[in-house]
């Protein structure tokens, strides 16, 4: 062994490399285990090569923009060509390449040895009255439904998931879109399957393979495709589907012809969406000025809110909206029911965006039924609005009309839901609090009247901390969908 060199003569050593420019030179004397975080197209080169193995771990930034790597032409890849790079909008996706040289870097043999882009495991719990958990409902249970008070795994690997009121929706990394649960009653064709049949297992919506993100409220669903188009289906009584009408649709129908939609959020009777140029648009009911037009006029097609081009995220709840700008400020408007606007008031409706406080560190936002939440860049979690079941984690049931901090500093992702809250931490743990209706707290507690006013941990430590862009805004549902890494 004393005559061997390279990786075989000593322990593997790691170095972190940031790929953020057109060229990236990697000095292998600093370590032969490369952890590369990529946020730009680049050409890679190696220096100070020794005989042996190099492990190249590549993680892409969480954007919809694909990133390319031009490798040294002296790498002989298994199969004759460089492996396909992961393009998913998710920092949880990674791939590992093994590079081996026997002539100190003159030539290399390379192959991909790991790729987790197939997706994530999906778990559901709570009410299953219409099969929205993805498992068969039981007609022998009380009220003809079956509830799961702890997580149940659904087969397959998934990219992104959301829970509506009585239906579930998900996309896979192959670009297909799926739904299950209630298609009739209040669903009104919301499953997008061009019929009104309930489904108790995931069913593919159409045959398209370019779906990006899907979201739902009580009776309407929307989705974006990778080409930047926006689609809607389900009930449309107030024009929230953006189709310039009040027509109900039972399969995805494109909203206009624009190809620059970036993100969206389905509220109770409205939809809001942001374009790639940072403009914000709203459509649907405007009883409380929720569309941000400084009036009470409803619109059945997208209508721009103001002229700003710096909107970053938007979340619609029950007749309210919260949104962030690229400068980290937080804004709200709509119905000021029991302080849900977070403006330290009650009953003072706002018909145009109004800033909450002066902080510039707001990162993630979410809304549900008369309650809103936000996570700051320091990992703190905040809540405001109605706290009837302790869903603000304050160990009380006090109403708050301005943001109040929930204990903890490592919060990563959240899903507000009707009278309850779930959130994951950076260590992969998942927590819930509020009302346990149909067991949706996931704590193996079947009592529907059970409620807790401070966070309690759901078993497991590998819960996803980005949720694959889960959208669960403005819903009154009683079931949860969450991904595991």
N, C-alpha and C positions, 0 to 999 in steps of 0.2 A: 503494500500500500504506500510505502514511502516514496516510490517512484512515480506515483500518479499525480496529476495536477488538475486544476480546474475545480469544479464543484465536488469531485469525489474525494479530494484531500482535506476538506474542511466542511464545516456546517453551512447550510444555506443561509444567506443573508438577504435582507429585504431592503428595498429602497422605493420611495414614493416618487412618482413622476407626474407632473401636471402637463397635459397636452392641451395647450390653449393657443398655439400658433401654427404657422405654415410648415415649420420644421422642428423636429424634436430629436436632439442628440442625447443618447443614453450612455453614460459611462458605466460599463459593467464592473469596473473595479469597486464601485460603491454598493454592489449587491447584485446577485443573479436571480432574485425573486422581485420582479418588477410589478408594482401596483400602480397602474396608469389610469388616471382620471381624465377622460377626454371630453373637451367642449369645443373643439375646432377640427377642421380637416387638416391633416398633417402628413409629412414625409418623415419616416423614422430612420435613424442611422445609429449604429452601435460603435462604441470605442472601447479599447482595452479589453478585447475578447480573449478568453482562455478556453482551452479545451474543456468540454463538459456540457451541462444543461443550463438553459435559461428558461425560467417560467415567467410568462408575460400575462398578468391579470389585467384585463381591460374592462372598465366601467364607463358607460356613456352618461352624459348629463341628462337630467329629466326634462327634455324638450321633445317636440315632434320633429325636430330637424335631424336628419341622418348625418352621421359623421363618417369620414373615410380615413383610411390609413394606407399610404403608399409604402410598402415594405422594401427593404433592400432587394435588388434583383438577384442576389446570390443565395436567396433562400429557396430551397427545393421543397415545395409544399406537397404534402401527401395528397394524391389525387390530381396533381398537376396545376392547381390554382389555389390562391389564398382563400381561406375560409370566409364565408359571408359574415359581415359584422352585424351585431345586434343593433336595431334601430328603434327599439321601444322607448317610449317616454316614461322611464322608470329607472331610478338609480339602483333599485334592487336587482336589476338584471346584470349578469356578468358572464364573461367567457374567459377561458384560460388557454393560451397557446404554449406549446413546448417547442423550444428551439434547441437543437443539438449541433455542436461543431466539433470536428476532430482535427482541424487545421488552423486553430486560433482565429476563427472568424472569416477565413477566406471563403468558405462555403458553409451553409447551414442546411440541416434537415428540419422541417417544421410541420406541425399538425395541431389541430384543435383538440384538446383533451377534456374540455368541460364547457357546457353551455346551458344556462338555466332559463333561456328565453321561451321555453315551452309554456310558461305561465305559472300560476300559483294555485294552491289548494283553496277551495271555497267551502266555507262553513256557514250554516244558517241556524237560527233558533227563534222562538216566539210563536206567534199564531200561524196555524196551517189550515185555516178554514177553507181556503180555496186551492190548497196545494202549493202555496207560495214558498214553502220551505224546500220544494223540489223532492218531496217524498209523498207517498200516498196519504191522503187524509182518511181519517177513521169516522165512519158513520155511527159507531157505537160509543163514541166519546160524548161528553156533555155538549149540548148545543150543536151537535153534528160537526165538530171540528176537533182537530188534534193539535196540541201545542207541545213544543219542545222547550224545556227550561234550561237546557244546556246545549252547546254547539253540536250539530249533526253535519257530517261531511257530505258534500255533493260531488259526484264523480267528475273527472276531467280536470284539466288545468285551465286557468282563466287569467285574463289580463286586467279587467276592470268590472266592477259590479255595483249595482244600486238596488235599494229596496224601496218600492213605491208603497201605496197604502195596502193593496191586496195583490200585488204582482211583483215579480223580480226580473231584473234585466242584467245581462252581462255580455261582454265581448271577450273574444279570444285573440291570441297573438297572430292567428292566421287571418284576422280581419273579419271573421264571422260574428254575427250578433244573435243572441238567444234570449228567450223569455219564458216565463212560466207563472202560474197562479190564476187570478181572476180576469176573464176577458169580457164578462157581461156585468149585469147589475150596475154598480157604479163604475165598472171598468170600461164599458162602452168601446170594445175593440182595442183597448189599450195595449194588449199583448203584441199587436202589429202583425198578426198571423192571418189577416184577411178573413177572420171568422169571429164567432162569439163563444168559442168553446174554452172552458177552463182547462188548464194543463197542470199536472202535478210533477212533471219532470221537464228539464230544459228542452226547448224546441227551437230549432233554428228559424230565424226570421229571413225569409227569402234565400237567395243564393249569393248575394254580394259578399266580396271578401276585402272590402276597403273601409269597413266601419272603424271608427276611432273610439269615441266615447258615447255612452248612452246614459240618460238620466230620466227620472220620472217624478211626478207629484202624485196626487190622489187618483186622477183619471186621465192623465195625459202623459205621453212620453216624447222625448226628443233625442236626437243623436247627431253627431258630426261624422263626416267621412274624412279620409286622409287628404282628399282634394279640397278641403276647406268649405264644403257645402254643409248646410243645416237642414235637418229633416224633422218632421213632427207627425204624430198620429194620436188617436184616441178622441176623447171628448173635446169640444171646442166652443162652448156656449158663449164665451166672452171674447173669442178671437185670440186666445193665448197661444194657439198653434201657429199664428203668423201667416195664415193662408189667405188673408184679405177676405175672409168670410166667417161664418159660424158653423161650417159643415163638419160633421163627425167623420173621421177617417179610421179605418181598421187595418191599414198598412202604411208604412213610411211614405210620406209625400214631401217633396223638396220645398223648402221655404224660399221663394224667390229664385234668383239665379246667381246670387253672389257666391264667390269662392274664397272669401277671406274671413270666414268665421273661425274664431280661435277657441272660445269657451262659452258656456251657457249655464243657466240655472232655471229650473222649473219651480215657480211659486204656486200658491193655491189657485189663483185665477190669472196669473201673468207668467210671462217668460222674459228673461233678460239674457242678452248675449253680448260678448265683446269681440270685436274684429281685430285682425292682426295689426291694424294701425292705431290701436288703443282707444277707439271710439266705443261707446256703450249704447245699446239699443234695447227698447222695451216694447212689449205688445200684450194686449189683453185688457182686463178690467181696470178701471182707473177711479173707482169710487172714492178712495181716500187720497188721491194724488199719487198713487203708488208708481205710476209710469214716469214720474219725475219731470213732467211737462209744465209744471206750474199751473195746471188746470185739472178738471175732473173728466176730461174727454177720453173715452175708451178708443183703442186702436187695434185693428185686427191684422195689421201687418207691421213689421219692424219700424219703429220711429226713434230717431236718434235723441239721446238725452244730453242736452247741452252741446257744447262744441269741443270739450276737452278730448285730448288724445293720449291721456296718461292713465286710463283705467287699467287695472291689473287683474283683479278678481271680483266676482259678483256672486251673491247668494240671496235667493228670494225665499221668504217665509210666508206667514199668513198676513197678506196685504202689506208687507213691509219688504224693504230691500236693505242689505248691507253690502258695501263694496269697498275695495281698497284701490289706491292709486300707486303708481310706481315709486312714489316718494315715501311709501309706508304709512300714509294717513288713512284714516277710517271714516267712512261716510254712510249715512242712512237717510231714509225717507219713507213716507207712507203713513199707515195708521199707527197712532201713538197709544196703543191699548196697554194700559197698566205698565207704562215705561218701556215697552219693547223697542223703542227707537234708541234707547241708551243716551238720551239727551237730558237726563235729570228732570223729566217732565212726565205728565200723564194727561192724555187727551189733546195734546198739541200736535195735530197731524201736520206732516210736511209734504208739500207737493213738488219739491225740488231737492237735490242732494244737499245734505247739511252735515258738516264735519262733527264727529264725536271727539271731543277733547283736542289736544294739540300733539299727541304722540306721533312719532314717525317710525315706529317699529312693528306695526301690525303686519302679520304674514299670512295666516290662514283664517278663513271665516266660515261660518255655517249658521243656518237658521232652521227653525222648525215651527211648531205651533205656539206663537206668542213668546218665543224665546230665541235669543241669538247668542253666539259664542265667537271668540276670536283667540288665536294663538299668536303671540309675539315672537320676534326673532330670538328672544332669550329663553324660549321654551315655556313661558308662563301661559296659562289658560284663563280666560276671562268670560264672564257671562252677565246677561242683563235681561230683564223682562219678568215674565210670570214664573214663580218658583213654588207652585202649589204642592209639588211632591218632592221637594228637596233636590231638583235636578240641577241646581247650581252648586252643589257640593259644599255648602256652607254649614252643614249640620243644623239647618233650620229651614223654615218655609217662608222666609221673608221675601217680599217683592223688592227688586232692585231696578231703579230707573237709570242707572249708569253702570259701566262695567265694574264688576267685583271679581277679584282674583280667586280662582279655585286652587287649593293647595297643590304644590309641586312645581318643578322648574324644568322638567324633561318631557313635556307633552309634545307629541309629534304629529298625530292625526286625530280627527274627531268626526263623529257622525251624530248630530243632534236628531232626535226622533220624538214622537209624541209623548210628552210628559217624562222623558228620560234622556239620558246622555251616555254615550260610549266614546272612549278615547284611548288611544294607544300611546305608549311612551317610547323613547328612543332605544330602550333596552328590549323592545319587543313584547312587553307585557301589555295586556288589555284590561281596561277598567270600566265599570258601569255604575250608575247611580240614578236615583229617581224612582218612578213607578214601575212595578214589575208586571204590568198588564200582560197576560198570556205568557209569562215567563221570559220576557224579552231582555231582562237583565243578564241572562245567561249564567246565573249563579246556582242552578239546580234547585231553585225555589219555585214551587208551583203555585203558591198562594197569590192570586191576582191582586189582592189588597196590600201585599207586601211592598214597602217602599223604604229606601234608604237615602239619607241626605248627605252622605260623604262617599267618595269613590271606594269601590270594592273590587278586588282583582278577580278576573275570570281565569280559570286554569289555563296554563300554557305560557310559553315565553318566546314564541316565534311568530306572533301576530304582526301582520304587515303594518309598517309605520308610514306608508304613503297611501295605502288603500287603493292603489291603481286608479287614482282619480275618481274615487267613489263620489257619486252625487246623490244626496238624500235630503234635499232641501224642501221645505214647505209641506212635508207629508204628515199624515195622521196615522201612519201604519203602526202595526204591532208586531213586526218581525224584523230581524236583523240579518244582513249579509255581510260577512267579513272575510278577507283573504288571509291566508297564512303563507309565509315564505317557505 
